[in-house]
Amino acid sequence: MNKLPVAKIALFLSLLAAAYFAVQGGEYSTADVARQFVAKRRMRAEVDSMQRLVDSLEKALQAIETDPAVQEKIAREEFGMVRGDKELLYRFAGADSTREKDP
């Protein structure tokens, strides 16, 4: 009669070990699945952020290609262009550009 409780305890421990292995062991444990879920959420946030950036760049490109006001603004600010003979462009050099360089 002493063997019966030992067999039950051994069976219980075996089932407990099998249940633990089913949850935590194997190729993808519960911790791995949780890490993958967090990584997936982080990657989705990155993709959404990049998609917003792409959308804003596409909108800027469309404005540059089609909007004359934007084209004029870029021509004036980036390339120093002026309209006709009625406008003059003054460019001021920075303070360190006039300083002599040490030999």
PDB file as gemmi writes it, atoms N, CA and C in Angstrom:
CRYST1    1.000    1.000    1.000  90.00  90.00  90.00 P 1                      
ATOM      1  N   MET A   1       0.798  -1.197   0.000  1.00  0.00           N  
ATOM      2  CA  MET A   1       0.000   0.000   0.000  1.00  0.00           C  
ATOM      3  C   MET A   1       0.843   1.266   0.000  1.00  0.00           C  
ATOM      4  N   ASN A   2       2.054   1.103   0.347  1.00  0.00           N  
ATOM      5  CA  ASN A   2       2.974   2.233   0.392  1.00  0.00           C  
ATOM      6  C   ASN A   2       3.356   2.673  -1.019  1.00  0.00           C  
ATOM      7  N   LYS A   3       3.262   1.749  -2.010  1.00  0.00           N  
ATOM      8  CA  LYS A   3       3.622   2.068  -3.379  1.00  0.00           C  
ATOM      9  C   LYS A   3       2.606   2.977  -4.062  1.00  0.00           C  
ATOM     10  N   LEU A   4       1.358   2.891  -3.713  1.00  0.00           N  
ATOM     11  CA  LEU A   4       0.310   3.648  -4.379  1.00  0.00           C  
ATOM     12  C   LEU A   4       0.505   5.156  -4.250  1.00  0.00           C  
ATOM     13  N   PRO A   5       0.752   5.719  -3.063  1.00  0.00           N  
ATOM     14  CA  PRO A   5       0.949   7.164  -2.992  1.00  0.00           C  
ATOM     15  C   PRO A   5       2.207   7.615  -3.745  1.00  0.00           C  
ATOM     16  N   VAL A   6       3.261   6.812  -3.769  1.00  0.00           N  
ATOM     17  CA  VAL A   6       4.469   7.189  -4.490  1.00  0.00           C  
ATOM     18  C   VAL A   6       4.177   7.224  -5.987  1.00  0.00           C  
ATOM     19  N   ALA A   7       3.418   6.281  -6.489  1.00  0.00           N  
ATOM     20  CA  ALA A   7       3.060   6.254  -7.904  1.00  0.00           C  
ATOM     21  C   ALA A   7       2.186   7.456  -8.264  1.00  0.00           C  
ATOM     22  N   LYS A   8       1.254   7.815  -7.382  1.00  0.00           N  
ATOM     23  CA  LYS A   8       0.405   8.981  -7.630  1.00  0.00           C  
ATOM     24  C   LYS A   8       1.224  10.270  -7.629  1.00  0.00           C  
ATOM     25  N   ILE A   9       2.161  10.359  -6.708  1.00  0.00           N  
ATOM     26  CA  ILE A   9       3.018  11.555  -6.640  1.00  0.00           C  
ATOM     27  C   ILE A   9       3.887  11.640  -7.891  1.00  0.00           C  
ATOM     28  N   ALA A  10       4.440  10.500  -8.323  1.00  0.00           N  
ATOM     29  CA  ALA A  10       5.274  10.481  -9.527  1.00  0.00           C  
ATOM     30  C   ALA A  10       4.447  10.856 -10.760  1.00  0.00           C  
ATOM     31  N   LEU A  11       3.226  10.349 -10.853  1.00  0.00           N  
ATOM     32  CA  LEU A  11       2.346  10.686 -11.967  1.00  0.00           C  
ATOM     33  C   LEU A  11       1.996  12.174 -11.944  1.00  0.00           C  
ATOM     34  N   PHE A  12       1.681  12.684 -10.760  1.00  0.00           N  
ATOM     35  CA  PHE A  12       1.347  14.105 -10.624  1.00  0.00           C  
ATOM     36  C   PHE A  12       2.535  14.979 -11.029  1.00  0.00           C  
ATOM     37  N   LEU A  13       3.739  14.621 -10.573  1.00  0.00           N  
ATOM     38  CA  LEU A  13       4.927  15.396 -10.930  1.00  0.00           C  
ATOM     39  C   LEU A  13       5.219  15.307 -12.432  1.00  0.00           C  
ATOM     40  N   SER A  14       4.990  14.144 -13.020  1.00  0.00           N  
ATOM     41  CA  SER A  14       5.191  13.989 -14.463  1.00  0.00           C  
ATOM     42  C   SER A  14       4.205  14.856 -15.246  1.00  0.00           C  
ATOM     43  N   LEU A  15       2.941  14.859 -14.828  1.00  0.00           N  
ATOM     44  CA  LEU A  15       1.943  15.698 -15.489  1.00  0.00           C  
ATOM     45  C   LEU A  15       2.249  17.178 -15.297  1.00  0.00           C  
ATOM     46  N   LEU A  16       2.718  17.530 -14.117  1.00  0.00           N  
ATOM     47  CA  LEU A  16       3.090  18.917 -13.842  1.00  0.00           C  
ATOM     48  C   LEU A  16       4.270  19.333 -14.718  1.00  0.00           C  
ATOM     49  N   ALA A  17       5.266  18.464 -14.861  1.00  0.00           N  
ATOM     50  CA  ALA A  17       6.418  18.764 -15.717  1.00  0.00           C  
ATOM     51  C   ALA A  17       5.983  18.866 -17.179  1.00  0.00           C  
ATOM     52  N   ALA A  18       5.080  18.001 -17.615  1.00  0.00           N  
ATOM     53  CA  ALA A  18       4.592  18.056 -18.996  1.00  0.00           C  
ATOM     54  C   ALA A  18       3.813  19.347 -19.244  1.00  0.00           C  
ATOM     55  N   ALA A  19       3.003  19.757 -18.277  1.00  0.00           N  
ATOM     56  CA  ALA A  19       2.247  21.008 -18.423  1.00  0.00           C  
ATOM     57  C   ALA A  19       3.192  22.206 -18.465  1.00  0.00           C  
ATOM     58  N   TYR A  20       4.213  22.202 -17.621  1.00  0.00           N  
ATOM     59  CA  TYR A  20       5.193  23.300 -17.626  1.00  0.00           C  
ATOM     60  C   TYR A  20       5.916  23.364 -18.970  1.00  0.00           C  
ATOM     61  N   PHE A  21       6.313  22.200 -19.480  1.00  0.00           N  
ATOM     62  CA  PHE A  21       6.997  22.168 -20.773  1.00  0.00           C  
ATOM     63  C   PHE A  21       6.070  22.638 -21.897  1.00  0.00           C  
ATOM     64  N   ALA A  22       4.800  22.290 -21.806  1.00  0.00           N  
ATOM     65  CA  ALA A  22       3.846  22.714 -22.835  1.00  0.00           C  
ATOM     66  C   ALA A  22       3.697  24.231 -22.853  1.00  0.00           C  
ATOM     67  N   VAL A  23       3.779  24.865 -21.679  1.00  0.00           N  
ATOM     68  CA  VAL A  23       3.608  26.318 -21.601  1.00  0.00           C  
ATOM     69  C   VAL A  23       4.926  27.051 -21.837  1.00  0.00           C  
ATOM     70  N   GLN A  24       6.002  26.617 -21.198  1.00  0.00           N  
ATOM     71  CA  GLN A  24       7.268  27.349 -21.243  1.00  0.00           C  
ATOM     72  C   GLN A  24       8.307  26.740 -22.174  1.00  0.00           C  
ATOM     73  N   GLY A  25       8.199  25.497 -22.478  1.00  0.00           N  
ATOM     74  CA  GLY A  25       9.236  24.849 -23.279  1.00  0.00           C  
ATOM     75  C   GLY A  25       8.909  24.878 -24.751  1.00  0.00           C  
ATOM     76  N   GLY A  26       9.654  24.129 -25.486  1.00  0.00           N  
ATOM     77  CA  GLY A  26       9.414  24.051 -26.917  1.00  0.00           C  
ATOM     78  C   GLY A  26      10.073  25.189 -27.669  1.00  0.00           C  
ATOM     79  N   GLU A  27       9.717  25.305 -28.921  1.00  0.00           N  
ATOM     80  CA  GLU A  27      10.351  26.298 -29.777  1.00  0.00           C  
ATOM     81  C   GLU A  27       9.948  27.720 -29.396  1.00  0.00           C  
ATOM     82  N   TYR A  28       8.683  27.929 -29.095  1.00  0.00           N  
ATOM     83  CA  TYR A  28       8.193  29.255 -28.724  1.00  0.00           C  
ATOM     84  C   TYR A  28       7.548  29.177 -27.350  1.00  0.00           C  
ATOM     85  N   SER A  29       8.268  29.656 -26.353  1.00  0.00           N  
ATOM     86  CA  SER A  29       7.713  29.657 -25.006  1.00  0.00           C  
ATOM     87  C   SER A  29       6.803  30.867 -24.842  1.00  0.00           C  
ATOM     88  N   THR A  30       6.123  30.927 -23.723  1.00  0.00           N  
ATOM     89  CA  THR A  30       5.244  32.059 -23.445  1.00  0.00           C  
ATOM     90  C   THR A  30       6.037  33.354 -23.400  1.00  0.00           C  
ATOM     91  N   ALA A  31       7.238  33.312 -22.840  1.00  0.00           N  
ATOM     92  CA  ALA A  31       8.081  34.511 -22.784  1.00  0.00           C  
ATOM     93  C   ALA A  31       8.485  34.948 -24.194  1.00  0.00           C  
ATOM     94  N   ASP A  32       8.788  33.989 -25.073  1.00  0.00           N  
ATOM     95  CA  ASP A  32       9.133  34.325 -26.461  1.00  0.00           C  
ATOM     96  C   ASP A  32       7.954  34.975 -27.181  1.00  0.00           C  
ATOM     97  N   VAL A  33       6.782  34.442 -26.970  1.00  0.00           N  
ATOM     98  CA  VAL A  33       5.588  35.005 -27.605  1.00  0.00           C  
ATOM     99  C   VAL A  33       5.346  36.425 -27.102  1.00  0.00           C  
ATOM    100  N   ALA A  34       5.544  36.656 -25.808  1.00  0.00           N  
ATOM    101  CA  ALA A  34       5.368  38.004 -25.255  1.00  0.00           C  
ATOM    102  C   ALA A  34       6.396  38.964 -25.845  1.00  0.00           C  
ATOM    103  N   ARG A  35       7.651  38.527 -25.964  1.00  0.00           N  
ATOM    104  CA  ARG A  35       8.683  39.377 -26.570  1.00  0.00           C  
ATOM    105  C   ARG A  35       8.362  39.681 -28.028  1.00  0.00           C  
ATOM    106  N   GLN A  36       7.881  38.692 -28.748  1.00  0.00           N  
ATOM    107  CA  GLN A  36       7.525  38.910 -30.151  1.00  0.00           C  
ATOM    108  C   GLN A  36       6.347  39.876 -30.281  1.00  0.00           C  
ATOM    109  N   PHE A  37       5.405  39.802 -29.365  1.00  0.00           N  
ATOM    110  CA  PHE A  37       4.265  40.718 -29.385  1.00  0.00           C  
ATOM    111  C   PHE A  37       4.734  42.150 -29.167  1.00  0.00           C  
ATOM    112  N   VAL A  38       5.642  42.348 -28.208  1.00  0.00           N  
ATOM    113  CA  VAL A  38       6.176  43.690 -27.944  1.00  0.00           C  
ATOM    114  C   VAL A  38       6.971  44.192 -29.144  1.00  0.00           C  
ATOM    115  N   ALA A  39       7.788  43.328 -29.733  1.00  0.00           N  
ATOM    116  CA  ALA A  39       8.574  43.722 -30.907  1.00  0.00           C  
ATOM    117  C   ALA A  39       7.659  44.069 -32.081  1.00  0.00           C  
ATOM    118  N   LYS A  40       6.595  43.317 -32.256  1.00  0.00           N  
ATOM    119  CA  LYS A  40       5.649  43.588 -33.338  1.00  0.00           C  
ATOM    120  C   LYS A  40       4.977  44.941 -33.139  1.00  0.00           C  
ATOM    121  N   ARG A  41       4.605  45.240 -31.895  1.00  0.00           N  
ATOM    122  CA  ARG A  41       3.974  46.529 -31.609  1.00  0.00           C  
ATOM    123  C   ARG A  41       4.947  47.676 -31.875  1.00  0.00           C  
ATOM    124  N   ARG A  42       6.210  47.495 -31.475  1.00  0.00           N  
ATOM    125  CA  ARG A  42       7.224  48.526 -31.704  1.00  0.00           C  
ATOM    126  C   ARG A  42       7.455  48.734 -33.203  1.00  0.00           C  
ATOM    127  N   MET A  43       7.529  47.643 -33.960  1.00  0.00           N  
ATOM    128  CA  MET A  43       7.740  47.753 -35.402  1.00  0.00           C  
ATOM    129  C   MET A  43       6.553  48.410 -36.098  1.00  0.00           C  
ATOM    130  N   ARG A  44       5.343  48.115 -35.641  1.00  0.00           N  
ATOM    131  CA  ARG A  44       4.166  48.772 -36.232  1.00  0.00           C  
ATOM    132  C   ARG A  44       4.209  50.268 -36.000  1.00  0.00           C  
ATOM    133  N   ALA A  45       4.633  50.677 -34.789  1.00  0.00           N  
ATOM    134  CA  ALA A  45       4.748  52.109 -34.502  1.00  0.00           C  
ATOM    135  C   ALA A  45       5.793  52.748 -35.412  1.00  0.00           C  
ATOM    136  N   GLU A  46       6.908  52.054 -35.638  1.00  0.00           N  
ATOM    137  CA  GLU A  46       7.940  52.567 -36.549  1.00  0.00           C  
ATOM    138  C   GLU A  46       7.419  52.687 -37.973  1.00  0.00           C  
ATOM    139  N   VAL A  47       6.696  51.690 -38.423  1.00  0.00           N  
ATOM    140  CA  VAL A  47       6.144  51.719 -39.777  1.00  0.00           C  
ATOM    141  C   VAL A  47       5.154  52.875 -39.915  1.00  0.00           C  
ATOM    142  N   ASP A  48       4.301  53.072 -38.911  1.00  0.00           N  
ATOM    143  CA  ASP A  48       3.348  54.182 -38.957  1.00  0.00           C  
ATOM    144  C   ASP A  48       4.071  55.515 -39.010  1.00  0.00           C  
ATOM    145  N   SER A  49       5.127  55.651 -38.215  1.00  0.00           N  
ATOM    146  CA  SER A  49       5.899  56.892 -38.207  1.00  0.00           C  
ATOM    147  C   SER A  49       6.550  57.133 -39.564  1.00  0.00           C  
ATOM    148  N   MET A  50       7.131  56.098 -40.134  1.00  0.00           N  
ATOM    149  CA  MET A  50       7.768  56.237 -41.447  1.00  0.00           C  
ATOM    150  C   MET A  50       6.744  56.522 -42.535  1.00  0.00           C  
ATOM    151  N   GLN A  51       5.555  55.943 -42.422  1.00  0.00           N  
ATOM    152  CA  GLN A  51       4.512  56.196 -43.414  1.00  0.00           C  
ATOM    153  C   GLN A  51       4.072  57.657 -43.366  1.00  0.00           C  
ATOM    154  N   ARG A  52       3.966  58.223 -42.159  1.00  0.00           N  
ATOM    155  CA  ARG A  52       3.631  59.647 -42.046  1.00  0.00           C  
ATOM    156  C   ARG A  52       4.726  60.502 -42.668  1.00  0.00           C  
ATOM    157  N   LEU A  53       5.984  60.125 -42.467  1.00  0.00           N  
ATOM    158  CA  LEU A  53       7.093  60.864 -43.063  1.00  0.00           C  
ATOM    159  C   LEU A  53       7.037  60.791 -44.590  1.00  0.00           C  
ATOM    160  N   VAL A  54       6.794  59.612 -45.121  1.00  0.00           N  
ATOM    161  CA  VAL A  54       6.700  59.446 -46.574  1.00  0.00           C  
ATOM    162  C   VAL A  54       5.543  60.279 -47.122  1.00  0.00           C  
ATOM    163  N   ASP A  55       4.411  60.259 -46.431  1.00  0.00           N  
ATOM    164  CA  ASP A  55       3.262  61.042 -46.890  1.00  0.00           C  
ATOM    165  C   ASP A  55       3.582  62.526 -46.926  1.00  0.00           C  
ATOM    166  N   SER A  56       4.257  63.024 -45.884  1.00  0.00           N  
ATOM    167  CA  SER A  56       4.588  64.452 -45.861  1.00  0.00           C  
ATOM    168  C   SER A  56       5.614  64.795 -46.939  1.00  0.00           C  
ATOM    169  N   LEU A  57       6.562  63.907 -47.197  1.00  0.00           N  
ATOM    170  CA  LEU A  57       7.534  64.159 -48.259  1.00  0.00           C  
ATOM    171  C   LEU A  57       6.873  64.122 -49.642  1.00  0.00           C  
ATOM    172  N   GLU A  58       5.928  63.214 -49.835  1.00  0.00           N  
ATOM    173  CA  GLU A  58       5.206  63.180 -51.108  1.00  0.00           C  
ATOM    174  C   GLU A  58       4.398  64.456 -51.309  1.00  0.00           C  
ATOM    175  N   LYS A  59       3.796  64.943 -50.221  1.00  0.00           N  
ATOM    176  CA  LYS A  59       3.031  66.184 -50.313  1.00  0.00           C  
ATOM    177  C   LYS A  59       3.948  67.359 -50.636  1.00  0.00           C  
ATOM    178  N   ALA A  60       5.131  67.390 -50.020  1.00  0.00           N  
ATOM    179  CA  ALA A  60       6.090  68.463 -50.308  1.00  0.00           C  
ATOM    180  C   ALA A  60       6.574  68.376 -51.753  1.00  0.00           C  
ATOM    181  N   LEU A  61       6.851  67.180 -52.233  1.00  0.00           N  
ATOM    182  CA  LEU A  61       7.278  67.001 -53.622  1.00  0.00           C  
ATOM    183  C   LEU A  61       6.194  67.468 -54.589  1.00  0.00           C  
ATOM    184  N   GLN A  62       4.962  67.117 -54.306  1.00  0.00           N  
ATOM    185  CA  GLN A  62       3.847  67.545 -55.154  1.00  0.00           C  
ATOM    186  C   GLN A  62       3.751  69.066 -55.183  1.00  0.00           C  
ATOM    187  N   ALA A  63       3.936  69.709 -54.022  1.00  0.00           N  
ATOM    188  CA  ALA A  63       3.880  71.171 -53.967  1.00  0.00           C  
ATOM    189  C   ALA A  63       5.034  71.785 -54.753  1.00  0.00           C  
ATOM    190  N   ILE A  64       6.215  71.207 -54.633  1.00  0.00           N  
ATOM    191  CA  ILE A  64       7.379  71.739 -55.359  1.00  0.00           C  
ATOM    192  C   ILE A  64       7.178  71.606 -56.868  1.00  0.00           C  
ATOM    193  N   GLU A  65       6.601  70.511 -57.299  1.00  0.00           N  
ATOM    194  CA  GLU A  65       6.421  70.286 -58.733  1.00  0.00           C  
ATOM    195  C   GLU A  65       5.290  71.109 -59.339  1.00  0.00           C  
ATOM    196  N   THR A  66       4.266  71.451 -58.554  1.00  0.00           N  
ATOM    197  CA  THR A  66       3.074  72.061 -59.152  1.00  0.00           C  
ATOM    198  C   THR A  66       2.735  73.458 -58.650  1.00  0.00           C  
ATOM    199  N   ASP A  67       3.178  73.861 -57.467  1.00  0.00           N  
ATOM    200  CA  ASP A  67       2.757  75.137 -56.883  1.00  0.00           C  
ATOM    201  C   ASP A  67       3.777  76.227 -57.203  1.00  0.00           C  
ATOM    202  N   PRO A  68       3.384  77.222 -57.992  1.00  0.00           N  
ATOM    203  CA  PRO A  68       4.324  78.292 -58.347  1.00  0.00           C  
ATOM    204  C   PRO A  68       4.820  79.094 -57.139  1.00  0.00           C  
ATOM    205  N   ALA A  69       3.986  79.258 -56.131  1.00  0.00           N  
ATOM    206  CA  ALA A  69       4.409  80.009 -54.944  1.00  0.00           C  
ATOM    207  C   ALA A  69       5.535  79.278 -54.213  1.00  0.00           C  
ATOM    208  N   VAL A  70       5.427  77.980 -54.108  1.00  0.00           N  
ATOM    209  CA  VAL A  70       6.475  77.193 -53.455  1.00  0.00           C  
ATOM    210  C   VAL A  70       7.743  77.218 -54.298  1.00  0.00           C  
ATOM    211  N   GLN A  71       7.590  77.122 -55.604  1.00  0.00           N  
ATOM    212  CA  GLN A  71       8.753  77.176 -56.490  1.00  0.00           C  
ATOM    213  C   GLN A  71       9.470  78.516 -56.367  1.00  0.00           C  
ATOM    214  N   GLU A  72       8.697  79.604 -56.298  1.00  0.00           N  
ATOM    215  CA  GLU A  72       9.308  80.925 -56.159  1.00  0.00           C  
ATOM    216  C   GLU A  72      10.013  81.055 -54.813  1.00  0.00           C  
ATOM    217  N   LYS A  73       9.392  80.552 -53.770  1.00  0.00           N  
ATOM    218  CA  LYS A  73      10.003  80.617 -52.436  1.00  0.00           C  
ATOM    219  C   LYS A  73      11.346  79.887 -52.421  1.00  0.00           C  
ATOM    220  N   ILE A  74      11.398  78.709 -53.010  1.00  0.00           N  
ATOM    221  CA  ILE A  74      12.649  77.946 -53.053  1.00  0.00           C  
ATOM    222  C   ILE A  74      13.687  78.674 -53.898  1.00  0.00           C  
ATOM    223  N   ALA A  75      13.253  79.225 -55.039  1.00  0.00           N  
ATOM    224  CA  ALA A  75      14.189  79.947 -55.906  1.00  0.00           C  
ATOM    225  C   ALA A  75      14.788  81.141 -55.175  1.00  0.00           C  
ATOM    226  N   ARG A  76      13.982  81.838 -54.409  1.00  0.00           N  
ATOM    227  CA  ARG A  76      14.476  83.005 -53.676  1.00  0.00           C  
ATOM    228  C   ARG A  76      15.383  82.597 -52.515  1.00  0.00           C  
ATOM    229  N   GLU A  77      14.915  81.650 -51.701  1.00  0.00           N  
ATOM    230  CA  GLU A  77      15.647  81.300 -50.480  1.00  0.00           C  
ATOM    231  C   GLU A  77      16.895  80.473 -50.756  1.00  0.00           C  
ATOM    232  N   GLU A  78      16.789  79.509 -51.626  1.00  0.00           N  
ATOM    233  CA  GLU A  78      17.904  78.594 -51.844  1.00  0.00           C  
ATOM    234  C   GLU A  78      18.903  79.106 -52.878  1.00  0.00           C  
ATOM    235  N   PHE A  79      18.399  79.735 -53.936  1.00  0.00           N  
ATOM    236  CA  PHE A  79      19.267  80.105 -55.043  1.00  0.00           C  
ATOM    237  C   PHE A  79      19.490  81.604 -55.175  1.00  0.00           C  
ATOM    238  N   GLY A  80      18.846  82.414 -54.319  1.00  0.00           N  
ATOM    239  CA  GLY A  80      19.062  83.855 -54.332  1.00  0.00           C  
ATOM    240  C   GLY A  80      18.531  84.549 -55.566  1.00  0.00           C  
ATOM    241  N   MET A  81      17.514  84.027 -56.180  1.00  0.00           N  
ATOM    242  CA  MET A  81      16.966  84.632 -57.393  1.00  0.00           C  
ATOM    243  C   MET A  81      16.050  85.799 -57.033  1.00  0.00           C  
ATOM    244  N   VAL A  82      15.992  86.774 -57.932  1.00  0.00           N  
ATOM    245  CA  VAL A  82      15.120  87.935 -57.751  1.00  0.00           C  
ATOM    246  C   VAL A  82      14.271  88.095 -59.002  1.00  0.00           C  
ATOM    247  N   ARG A  83      13.228  88.914 -58.865  1.00  0.00           N  
ATOM    248  CA  ARG A  83      12.322  89.163 -59.981  1.00  0.00           C  
ATOM    249  C   ARG A  83      12.713  90.440 -60.711  1.00  0.00           C  
ATOM    250  N   GLY A  84      13.039  90.334 -61.957  1.00  0.00           N  
ATOM    251  CA  GLY A  84      13.266  91.499 -62.808  1.00  0.00           C  
ATOM    252  C   GLY A  84      14.366  92.425 -62.321  1.00  0.00           C  
ATOM    253  N   ASP A  85      14.281  93.684 -62.772  1.00  0.00           N  
ATOM    254  CA  ASP A  85      15.283  94.691 -62.409  1.00  0.00           C  
ATOM    255  C   ASP A  85      14.867  95.506 -61.199  1.00  0.00           C  
ATOM    256  N   LYS A  86      13.681  95.309 -60.703  1.00  0.00           N  
ATOM    257  CA  LYS A  86      13.180  96.133 -59.606  1.00  0.00           C  
ATOM    258  C   LYS A  86      13.633  95.630 -58.240  1.00  0.00           C  
ATOM    259  N   GLU A  87      14.151  94.434 -58.159  1.00  0.00           N  
ATOM    260  CA  GLU A  87      14.583  93.873 -56.883  1.00  0.00           C  
ATOM    261  C   GLU A  87      16.094  93.735 -56.861  1.00  0.00           C  
ATOM    262  N   LEU A  88      16.650  93.994 -55.693  1.00  0.00           N  
ATOM    263  CA  LEU A  88      18.081  93.801 -55.476  1.00  0.00           C  
ATOM    264  C   LEU A  88      18.259  92.773 -54.375  1.00  0.00           C  
ATOM    265  N   LEU A  89      19.298  92.009 -54.488  1.00  0.00           N  
ATOM    266  CA  LEU A  89      19.578  90.995 -53.485  1.00  0.00           C  
ATOM    267  C   LEU A  89      20.857  91.369 -52.767  1.00  0.00           C  
ATOM    268  N   TYR A  90      20.773  91.495 -51.469  1.00  0.00           N  
ATOM    269  CA  TYR A  90      21.945  91.777 -50.649  1.00  0.00           C  
ATOM    270  C   TYR A  90      22.288  90.513 -49.879  1.00  0.00           C  
ATOM    271  N   ARG A  91      23.539  90.120 -49.979  1.00  0.00           N  
ATOM    272  CA  ARG A  91      24.010  88.960 -49.219  1.00  0.00           C  
ATOM    273  C   ARG A  91      25.080  89.429 -48.262  1.00  0.00           C  
ATOM    274  N   PHE A  92      24.929  89.041 -47.020  1.00  0.00           N  
ATOM    275  CA  PHE A  92      25.890  89.410 -45.997  1.00  0.00           C  
ATOM    276  C   PHE A  92      26.668  88.171 -45.593  1.00  0.00           C  
ATOM    277  N   ALA A  93      27.974  88.325 -45.593  1.00  0.00           N  
ATOM    278  CA  ALA A  93      28.831  87.211 -45.190  1.00  0.00           C  
ATOM    279  C   ALA A  93      28.815  87.107 -43.678  1.00  0.00           C  
ATOM    280  N   GLY A  94      28.997  85.910 -43.182  1.00  0.00           N  
ATOM    281  CA  GLY A  94      29.059  85.708 -41.745  1.00  0.00           C  
ATOM    282  C   GLY A  94      30.309  86.335 -41.159  1.00  0.00           C  
ATOM    283  N   ALA A  95      30.326  86.549 -39.857  1.00  0.00           N  
ATOM    284  CA  ALA A  95      31.435  87.229 -39.193  1.00  0.00           C  
ATOM    285  C   ALA A  95      32.747  86.468 -39.362  1.00  0.00           C  
ATOM    286  N   ASP A  96      32.733  85.172 -39.291  1.00  0.00           N  
ATOM    287  CA  ASP A  96      33.978  84.410 -39.376  1.00  0.00           C  
ATOM    288  C   ASP A  96      34.468  84.246 -40.819  1.00  0.00           C  
ATOM    289  N   SER A  97      33.681  84.608 -41.822  1.00  0.00           N  
ATOM    290  CA  SER A  97      34.138  84.467 -43.201  1.00  0.00           C  
ATOM    291  C   SER A  97      35.078  85.599 -43.605  1.00  0.00           C  
ATOM    292  N   THR A  98      35.075  86.714 -42.870  1.00  0.00           N  
ATOM    293  CA  THR A  98      35.956  87.836 -43.195  1.00  0.00           C  
ATOM    294  C   THR A  98      37.252  87.786 -42.401  1.00  0.00           C  
ATOM    295  N   ARG A  99      37.311  86.936 -41.416  1.00  0.00           N  
ATOM    296  CA  ARG A  99      38.501  86.836 -40.577  1.00  0.00           C  
ATOM    297  C   ARG A  99      39.599  86.105 -41.332  1.00  0.00           C  
ATOM    298  N   GLU A 100      40.827  86.590 -41.164  1.00  0.00           N  
ATOM    299  CA  GLU A 100      41.957  85.937 -41.828  1.00  0.00           C  
ATOM    300  C   GLU A 100      42.250  84.613 -41.148  1.00  0.00           C  
ATOM    301  N   LYS A 101      42.657  83.687 -41.961  1.00  0.00           N  
ATOM    302  CA  LYS A 101      42.991  82.367 -41.427  1.00  0.00           C  
ATOM    303  C   LYS A 101      44.429  82.360 -40.956  1.00  0.00           C  
ATOM    304  N   ASP A 102      44.682  81.629 -39.898  1.00  0.00           N  
ATOM    305  CA  ASP A 102      46.044  81.512 -39.377  1.00  0.00           C  
ATOM    306  C   ASP A 102      46.889  80.688 -40.337  1.00  0.00           C  
ATOM    307  N   PRO A 103      48.136  81.143 -40.586  1.00  0.00           N  
ATOM    308  CA  PRO A 103      48.991  80.393 -41.521  1.00  0.00           C  
ATOM    309  C   PRO A 103      49.460  79.071 -40.971  1.00  0.00           C  
TER     310      PRO A 103                                                      
END                                                                             
